[in-house]
Amino acid sequence: MYIGVTSDLWTRVCAHKNGTTPGFTSTYGTNRLVWYEHRLLMEVAIRREKQLKAWKRDWKIEIIEKMNPDWRDLHDEIDVLATLVSE
């Protein structure tokens, strides 16, 4: 599982799918968006990213399955499903 933060999710996922982003995703073939959250402020998004990276794998699976029980690729649905999480 890859957890990251970006200001342009759709384009970032495209880069991962195309293998143009070196690092974890290209090494391990991680190319499906199965969960995401929108945050209003980048500093809040970064804080949440660090929090999620510290979580146990089971907790991450649980949050994914609440939003996306079938683990569908949500890349083409980003704008449709977009919800802003306030903090």
C-alpha positions in Angstrom: 0.0 0.0 0.0 1.2 3.5 -0.9 0.1 6.6 1.0 0.9 10.0 -0.3 -0.2 13.6 -0.6 -0.7 15.7 -3.7 -2.5 18.8 -4.9 -3.5 17.0 -8.1 -4.7 13.5 -7.4 -5.9 12.6 -10.9 -2.6 13.5 -12.5 -0.6 11.9 -9.7 -2.5 8.6 -10.2 -1.9 8.8 -14.0 1.8 9.1 -13.3 1.8 6.1 -11.1 -0.2 4.1 -13.6 2.2 5.0 -16.4 5.2 4.1 -14.3 6.7 7.5 -14.7 7.1 8.1 -11.0 10.3 6.4 -9.7 10.2 4.9 -6.3 7.8 2.7 -4.3 4.9 2.6 -6.8 7.1 1.7 -9.8 9.1 -0.8 -7.8 6.1 -2.7 -6.5 3.6 -2.1 -9.3 1.2 -0.1 -7.1 -1.1 1.5 -9.7 -4.7 1.3 -8.4 -6.4 4.1 -6.4 -8.6 2.3 -3.9 -9.1 5.0 -1.3 -8.5 8.8 -0.8 -9.5 11.8 1.2 -9.7 15.4 0.1 -8.4 18.0 2.5 -8.8 21.8 2.3 -5.3 22.7 3.5 -2.0 21.1 2.5 -0.7 21.2 6.0 -3.7 19.3 7.2 -3.3 16.7 4.4 0.4 16.2 5.3 -0.5 15.7 9.0 -3.1 13.1 8.0 -0.7 11.4 5.6 1.8 11.0 8.5 -1.0 9.7 10.8 -2.0 7.1 8.2 1.5 6.0 7.6 1.8 5.2 11.3 -1.3 3.0 11.2 -1.3 -0.8 11.3 -2.0 -2.5 7.9 -5.3 -3.9 9.3 -6.5 -0.4 10.1 -5.7 0.8 6.6 -7.6 -2.1 5.1 -10.6 -1.3 7.2 -10.7 2.3 6.1 -10.4 1.2 2.4 -13.2 -1.3 2.7 -15.5 1.2 4.3 -15.3 3.4 1.2 -14.5 0.8 -1.4 -15.4 -2.8 -0.3 -14.6 -4.3 -3.7 -11.2 -2.5 -4.0 -12.3 -1.0 -7.4 -9.9 1.4 -9.1 -11.4 4.8 -8.2 -9.2 6.9 -10.5 -11.9 7.7 -13.1 -14.4 8.4 -10.3 -12.4 11.0 -8.3 -14.5 14.0 -9.3 -17.7 12.1 -8.8 -16.9 10.8 -5.3 -15.0 13.9 -4.1 -15.8 14.9 -0.6 -14.0 17.5 1.4 -13.0 16.4 4.9 -12.8 19.3 7.2 -10.5 19.5 10.2 
